[in-house]
Protein backbone atom coordinates (compact mmCIF):
# COMPACT_ATOMS: atom_id res chain seq x y z
CA UNK A 1 0.00 0.00 0.00
CA UNK A 2 1.42 3.34 -1.00
CA UNK A 3 -0.27 6.70 -1.40
CA UNK A 4 2.74 8.20 -3.18
CA UNK A 5 1.35 9.21 -6.57
CA UNK A 6 4.77 8.60 -8.15
CA UNK A 7 4.65 4.87 -7.37
CA UNK A 8 2.51 3.11 -9.97
CA UNK A 9 -0.16 0.74 -8.75
CA UNK A 10 0.44 -2.92 -9.57
CA UNK A 11 -0.69 -6.45 -8.75
CA UNK A 12 1.36 -9.65 -8.62
CA UNK A 13 -0.35 -13.05 -8.77
CA UNK A 14 0.95 -16.52 -7.93
CA UNK A 15 -0.74 -19.82 -7.05
CA UNK A 16 -4.02 -18.38 -8.35
CA UNK A 17 -4.12 -15.64 -5.75
CA UNK A 18 -2.67 -12.26 -4.90
CA UNK A 19 0.98 -12.32 -3.85
CA UNK A 20 1.98 -8.65 -4.01
CA UNK A 21 0.47 -5.26 -4.66
CA UNK A 22 0.79 -1.52 -4.55
CA UNK A 23 -2.65 0.07 -4.19
CA UNK A 24 -3.49 3.60 -3.06
CA UNK A 25 -5.86 3.90 -0.11
CA UNK A 26 -7.40 6.88 -1.88
CA UNK A 27 -8.01 4.96 -5.12
CA UNK A 28 -10.84 2.75 -6.38
CA UNK A 29 -8.80 -0.47 -6.00
CA UNK A 30 -8.57 -0.08 -2.21
CA UNK A 31 -12.11 -1.26 -1.40
CA UNK A 32 -11.92 -4.63 -3.23
CA UNK A 33 -8.46 -5.26 -1.72
CA UNK A 34 -9.90 -4.58 1.72
CA UNK A 35 -12.80 -7.01 1.06
CA UNK A 36 -10.32 -9.72 0.04
CA UNK A 37 -8.34 -9.22 3.28
CA UNK A 38 -11.40 -9.12 5.52
CA UNK A 39 -12.34 -12.65 4.47
CA UNK A 40 -9.04 -13.91 5.90
CA UNK A 41 -5.79 -14.48 4.06
CA UNK A 42 -2.69 -16.59 4.56
CA UNK A 43 0.75 -15.03 4.77
CA UNK A 44 1.73 -17.45 1.99
CA UNK A 45 0.23 -17.25 -1.51
CA UNK A 46 0.80 -21.00 -1.82
CA UNK A 47 -1.36 -21.64 1.25
CA UNK A 48 -4.10 -19.18 0.27
CA UNK A 49 -7.35 -20.79 -0.81
CA UNK A 50 -9.66 -18.02 -1.94
CA UNK A 51 -13.39 -18.39 -1.43
CA UNK A 52 -15.86 -17.47 -4.18
CA UNK A 53 -16.34 -14.07 -2.48
CA UNK A 54 -12.58 -13.51 -2.34
CA UNK A 55 -12.22 -14.43 -6.01
CA UNK A 56 -14.93 -11.89 -6.83
CA UNK A 57 -13.11 -9.28 -4.73
CA UNK A 58 -9.91 -10.03 -6.67
CA UNK A 59 -11.75 -9.64 -9.98
CA UNK A 60 -13.16 -6.32 -8.77
CA UNK A 61 -9.62 -5.33 -7.73
CA UNK A 62 -8.30 -6.24 -11.17
CA UNK A 63 -11.02 -4.15 -12.81
CA UNK A 64 -10.24 -1.17 -10.53
CA UNK A 65 -6.44 -1.20 -10.72
CA UNK A 66 -4.70 1.42 -12.81
CA UNK A 67 -1.40 -0.31 -13.39
CA UNK A 68 0.53 -3.42 -14.29
CA UNK A 69 -0.75 -6.91 -13.49
CA UNK A 70 1.89 -9.65 -13.48
CA UNK A 71 2.18 -13.42 -13.11
CA UNK A 72 4.98 -14.18 -10.65
CA UNK A 73 5.63 -17.63 -12.16
CA UNK A 74 6.28 -16.40 -15.68
CA UNK A 75 7.20 -12.78 -15.10
CA UNK A 76 4.76 -11.87 -17.86
CA UNK A 77 2.24 -9.08 -17.70
CA UNK A 78 -1.43 -10.02 -17.95
CA UNK A 79 -4.39 -8.14 -19.34
CA UNK A 80 -7.29 -7.60 -16.98
CA UNK A 81 -9.23 -10.39 -18.72
CA UNK A 82 -6.27 -12.78 -18.47
CA UNK A 83 -5.82 -11.97 -14.78
CA UNK A 84 -9.49 -12.55 -13.99
CA UNK A 85 -9.44 -15.85 -15.86
CA UNK A 86 -6.30 -16.86 -13.93
CA UNK A 87 -7.98 -16.10 -10.58
CA UNK A 88 -11.26 -17.78 -11.45
CA UNK A 89 -9.86 -20.90 -13.14
CA UNK A 90 -6.69 -21.65 -11.19
CA UNK A 91 -6.81 -25.16 -9.77
CA UNK A 92 -10.22 -25.89 -11.30
C-alpha positions as CSV (number, residue, x, y, z in Angstrom):
1,X,0.0,0.0,0.0
2,X,1.4,3.3,-1.0
3,X,-0.3,6.7,-1.4
4,X,2.7,8.2,-3.2
5,X,1.4,9.2,-6.6
6,X,4.8,8.6,-8.2
7,X,4.6,4.9,-7.4
8,X,2.5,3.1,-10.0
9,X,-0.2,0.7,-8.8
10,X,0.4,-2.9,-9.6
11,X,-0.7,-6.5,-8.8
12,X,1.4,-9.7,-8.6
13,X,-0.4,-13.1,-8.8
14,X,0.9,-16.5,-7.9
15,X,-0.7,-19.8,-7.1
16,X,-4.0,-18.4,-8.3
17,X,-4.1,-15.6,-5.7
18,X,-2.7,-12.3,-4.9
19,X,1.0,-12.3,-3.8
20,X,2.0,-8.7,-4.0
21,X,0.5,-5.3,-4.7
22,X,0.8,-1.5,-4.5
23,X,-2.6,0.1,-4.2
24,X,-3.5,3.6,-3.1
25,X,-5.9,3.9,-0.1
26,X,-7.4,6.9,-1.9
27,X,-8.0,5.0,-5.1
28,X,-10.8,2.7,-6.4
29,X,-8.8,-0.5,-6.0
30,X,-8.6,-0.1,-2.2
31,X,-12.1,-1.3,-1.4
32,X,-11.9,-4.6,-3.2
33,X,-8.5,-5.3,-1.7
34,X,-9.9,-4.6,1.7
35,X,-12.8,-7.0,1.1
36,X,-10.3,-9.7,0.0
37,X,-8.3,-9.2,3.3
38,X,-11.4,-9.1,5.5
39,X,-12.3,-12.7,4.5
40,X,-9.0,-13.9,5.9
41,X,-5.8,-14.5,4.1
42,X,-2.7,-16.6,4.6
43,X,0.8,-15.0,4.8
44,X,1.7,-17.4,2.0
45,X,0.2,-17.2,-1.5
46,X,0.8,-21.0,-1.8
47,X,-1.4,-21.6,1.2
48,X,-4.1,-19.2,0.3
49,X,-7.4,-20.8,-0.8
50,X,-9.7,-18.0,-1.9
51,X,-13.4,-18.4,-1.4
52,X,-15.9,-17.5,-4.2
53,X,-16.3,-14.1,-2.5
54,X,-12.6,-13.5,-2.3
55,X,-12.2,-14.4,-6.0
56,X,-14.9,-11.9,-6.8
57,X,-13.1,-9.3,-4.7
58,X,-9.9,-10.0,-6.7
59,X,-11.7,-9.6,-10.0
60,X,-13.2,-6.3,-8.8
61,X,-9.6,-5.3,-7.7
62,X,-8.3,-6.2,-11.2
63,X,-11.0,-4.1,-12.8
64,X,-10.2,-1.2,-10.5
65,X,-6.4,-1.2,-10.7
66,X,-4.7,1.4,-12.8
67,X,-1.4,-0.3,-13.4
68,X,0.5,-3.4,-14.3
69,X,-0.8,-6.9,-13.5
70,X,1.9,-9.7,-13.5
71,X,2.2,-13.4,-13.1
72,X,5.0,-14.2,-10.6
73,X,5.6,-17.6,-12.2
74,X,6.3,-16.4,-15.7
75,X,7.2,-12.8,-15.1
76,X,4.8,-11.9,-17.9
77,X,2.2,-9.1,-17.7
78,X,-1.4,-10.0,-18.0
79,X,-4.4,-8.1,-19.3
80,X,-7.3,-7.6,-17.0
81,X,-9.2,-10.4,-18.7
82,X,-6.3,-12.8,-18.5
83,X,-5.8,-12.0,-14.8
84,X,-9.5,-12.6,-14.0
85,X,-9.4,-15.8,-15.9
86,X,-6.3,-16.9,-13.9
87,X,-8.0,-16.1,-10.6
88,X,-11.3,-17.8,-11.4
89,X,-9.9,-20.9,-13.1
90,X,-6.7,-21.6,-11.2
91,X,-6.8,-25.2,-9.8
92,X,-10.2,-25.9,-11.3
